[in-house]
């Protein structure tokens, strides 16, 4: 009997054509239809809730805004009801919306490759006439685009839903919890979370550890952006006009980043002189008129400066945030493909 030996890794027949991209999309749909159906279904339920609750909140706010005189008992009762019910609902939903990209990324992104590696099914899935790298590209791009598109639509619906609460509370769209839930930011944060989940799923080859790591990395990046990165976008302005920061907070109030004191010629002011001027004003919690404080500093040749972002710079900030998040997502996807090539053999 003659024993025939075959190579462990058969060479690819050069006459075979690559599987068409549309066939690979169909395979991706077959493999991940649960994700492509369940995530939009859940977000659809959320959208329905936002629509129904938003109609009620808009109606209640319209009644409150039209009530005259504002000091009457009826108007005060409307304001109390809006604060106790509509604002509570809106604020709770706002907090949950900030968690949504992380949850989508963790539970939709981490299992994309992590489950196949954990169960060993990748040995079959990656030998069906399609190069593993091409399969990975199709999976990540298709799922990422679908999730980002749905998240973008949901973010626009939430922006409409939250508008009455935004007006009533005097908040603006630059607030830390508000900025990332609308515009381009919500969609690209969802895409970035998905890319993080897919990369960590490939890195750990286990779904549960990848989910936990995705949540940790996402919230770490979110906090870093909130505390540092967003303040560095080149959209801030500098002014010595204290009137911009006087009065109660409104939806058009600027976001103040920092303040400092300068002496003659723009040099840093002496801290002892600054403390001397500040000591002239009450420290018992009584409000200080900024104009009076500015006049007192001017008498000593000191000017107080503010670095701030006006609400009109909302969209430039959105584009800057979307830009670096898209770059990060692309790098994570490239890293995932590299891991597929290097570690899944």
TIVO-119351 format. One record per residue (C-alpha): residue in one letter; x, y, z. Coordinates in steps of 0.25 Angstrom, whole numbers, padded with zeros to 4 digits, always signed. Example, Ala and Ser with C-alpha at 12.3 -4.5 7.8 and 13.67 -1.06 7.14 Angstrom:
REM residues 2
A+0049-0018+0031S+0055-0004+0029
***
This chain:
REM residues 345
X+0000+0000+0000X+0005+0014-0004X+0003+0025+0006X+0001+0038+0001X+0005+0050+0009X-0002+0064+0008X+0003+0077+0013X-0003+0082+0026X-0006+0095+0019X-0010+0093+0005X-0006+0104-0005X-0017+0112-0010X-0020+0109-0024X-0016+0121-0033X-0027+0119-0042X-0038+0121-0032X-0043+0135-0032X-0045+0143-0019X-0059+0142-0013X-0067+0154-0018X-0069+0165-0007X-0084+0164-0008X-0083+0149-0005X-0075+0152+0007X-0085+0162+0012X-0096+0151+0011X-0087+0142+0019X-0085+0153+0030X-0100+0154+0030X-0102+0140+0033X-0091+0139+0044X-0096+0152+0051X-0110+0153+0048X-0114+0152+0062X-0105+0165+0065X-0111+0172+0053X-0125+0169+0057X-0124+0170+0072X-0117+0183+0074X-0126+0191+0064X-0138+0185+0071X-0133+0189+0084X-0130+0203+0079X-0143+0203+0072X-0150+0201+0085X-0142+0212+0091X-0145+0221+0080X-0160+0218+0082X-0159+0222+0096X-0152+0235+0093X-0163+0239+0083X-0174+0236+0093X-0168+0242+0105X-0162+0253+0097X-0176+0257+0092X-0181+0258+0106X-0169+0266+0111X-0170+0276+0099X-0185+0278+0102X-0182+0280+0117X-0171+0290+0114X-0179+0298+0104X-0190+0299+0114X-0180+0304+0125X-0174+0314+0115X-0187+0320+0111X-0192+0321+0125X-0194+0336+0130X-0191+0342+0139X-0179+0333+0143X-0180+0336+0158X-0195+0332+0159X-0199+0319+0167X-0203+0312+0154X-0190+0314+0147X-0182+0311+0160X-0190+0298+0160X-0186+0295+0146X-0172+0297+0148X-0172+0288+0160X-0178+0277+0152X-0169+0279+0141X-0157+0278+0150X-0162+0266+0158X-0166+0258+0146X-0161+0262+0133X-0147+0267+0137X-0145+0254+0145X-0149+0246+0133X-0140+0254+0124X-0128+0254+0133X-0129+0239+0135X-0129+0237+0120X-0118+0246+0118X-0109+0238+0128X-0113+0225+0121X-0110+0231+0107X-0096+0233+0112X-0095+0218+0115X-0101+0214+0102X-0088+0214+0093X-0080+0206+0103X-0091+0195+0104X-0092+0194+0089X-0077+0193+0087X-0076+0183+0098X-0087+0174+0095X-0087+0175+0080X-0072+0177+0077X-0065+0168+0087X-0072+0155+0082X-0070+0158+0067X-0056+0150+0067X-0055+0147+0082X-0066+0136+0081X-0061+0129+0069X-0047+0129+0075X-0053+0124+0089X-0061+0113+0083X-0051+0109+0072X-0060+0111+0060X-0051+0120+0054X-0043+0108+0049X-0055+0105+0040X-0060+0119+0037X-0047+0123+0032X-0044+0112+0022X-0056+0114+0013X-0049+0120+0001X-0048+0134+0007X-0036+0140+0013X-0037+0143+0028X-0033+0157+0026X-0044+0160+0016X-0054+0153+0025X-0050+0162+0037X-0050+0175+0028X-0064+0172+0023X-0069+0168+0037X-0064+0180+0044X-0067+0190+0034X-0081+0185+0031X-0085+0184+0046X-0078+0197+0050X-0085+0205+0039X-0099+0199+0042X-0097+0202+0057X-0091+0216+0055X-0103+0220+0046X-0113+0215+0055X-0106+0222+0067X-0106+0235+0059X-0121+0234+0056X-0123+0231+0071X-0115+0243+0075X-0123+0253+0067X-0136+0247+0073X-0130+0249+0087X-0125+0263+0084X-0140+0267+0081X-0145+0259+0093X-0135+0266+0102X-0137+0280+0097X-0148+0285+0107X-0140+0280+0119X-0128+0287+0113X-0136+0300+0113X-0142+0298+0126X-0129+0295+0134X-0121+0306+0127X-0111+0295+0121X-0105+0296+0108X-0100+0287+0097X-0085+0288+0102X-0088+0282+0115X-0080+0269+0118X-0092+0260+0118X-0099+0266+0107X-0088+0268+0096X-0086+0253+0094X-0100+0250+0092X-0103+0257+0079X-0098+0262+0066X-0086+0254+0061X-0081+0250+0074X-0091+0240+0078X-0089+0232+0065X-0074+0232+0065X-0073+0229+0080X-0082+0217+0077X-0072+0213+0065X-0060+0215+0074X-0066+0206+0085X-0069+0195+0075X-0055+0196+0070X-0049+0195+0084X-0058+0183+0087X-0054+0176+0074X-0039+0178+0076X-0040+0174+0091X-0048+0161+0087X-0037+0157+0077X-0026+0161+0087X-0032+0153+0099X-0039+0142+0090X-0049+0141+0101X-0063+0149+0101X-0065+0152+0116X-0051+0157+0119X-0052+0165+0106X-0066+0171+0110X-0060+0176+0123X-0048+0181+0117X-0056+0189+0107X-0064+0196+0117X-0052+0200+0125X-0045+0205+0113X-0057+0212+0108X-0060+0220+0121X-0045+0223+0123X-0044+0229+0109X-0057+0236+0112X-0052+0242+0125X-0039+0246+0119X-0047+0253+0107X-0056+0260+0117X-0045+0265+0127X-0034+0268+0117X-0035+0265+0102X-0048+0273+0099X-0042+0286+0105X-0030+0285+0095X-0038+0286+0083X-0034+0299+0075X-0047+0306+0076X-0045+0313+0089X-0046+0329+0090X-0039+0338+0100X-0046+0350+0106X-0045+0360+0117X-0060+0363+0116X-0065+0359+0130X-0079+0362+0125X-0079+0349+0117X-0079+0341+0130X-0089+0349+0138X-0103+0345+0141X-0110+0331+0142X-0106+0320+0133X-0114+0319+0120X-0113+0310+0108X-0105+0321+0101X-0095+0322+0112X-0080+0320+0108X-0072+0308+0114X-0061+0314+0122X-0048+0307+0122X-0038+0315+0130X-0036+0328+0136X-0023+0336+0140X-0018+0350+0143X-0008+0358+0135X-0001+0371+0139X+0004+0382+0130X+0010+0377+0117X+0003+0364+0118X+0012+0358+0129X+0007+0349+0140X+0001+0358+0151X+0007+0357+0165X-0001+0347+0173X+0001+0356+0186X-0006+0367+0179X-0017+0358+0173X-0019+0353+0187X-0019+0367+0193X-0030+0371+0183X-0039+0359+0185X-0038+0361+0200X-0046+0374+0198X-0058+0366+0194X-0067+0357+0204X-0064+0343+0205X-0077+0339+0212X-0084+0334+0200X-0090+0347+0196X-0090+0349+0181X-0079+0358+0175X-0081+0368+0164X-0071+0364+0153X-0071+0378+0148X-0067+0383+0162X-0056+0373+0163X-0051+0376+0149X-0050+0391+0153X-0043+0388+0166X-0032+0380+0158X-0031+0391+0147X-0027+0401+0158X-0015+0392+0161X-0012+0390+0146X-0017+0376+0146X-0026+0369+0136X-0034+0356+0138X-0034+0348+0125X-0043+0336+0122X-0041+0325+0112X-0055+0320+0107X-0063+0313+0097X-0075+0319+0091X-0087+0311+0088X-0086+0315+0073X-0073+0306+0073X-0081+0294+0076X-0080+0288+0062X-0065+0291+0060X-0063+0283+0073X-0072+0272+0068X-0063+0271+0055X-0050+0271+0063X-0056+0260+0072X-0061+0252+0061X-0048+0253+0054X-0039+0247+0064X-0049+0236+0068X-0050+0232+0054X-0035+0231+0053X-0035+0223+0066X-0045+0214+0061X-0037+0212+0048X-0025+0209+0056X-0032+0199+0064X-0038+0192+0052X-0024+0191+0046X-0019+0185+0059X-0030+0175+0059X-0027+0171+0045X-0012+0170+0049X-0015+0161+0061X-0024+0152+0052X-0012+0150+0042X-0002+0148+0053X-0009+0141+0064X-0020+0133+0058X-0012+0123+0050
***
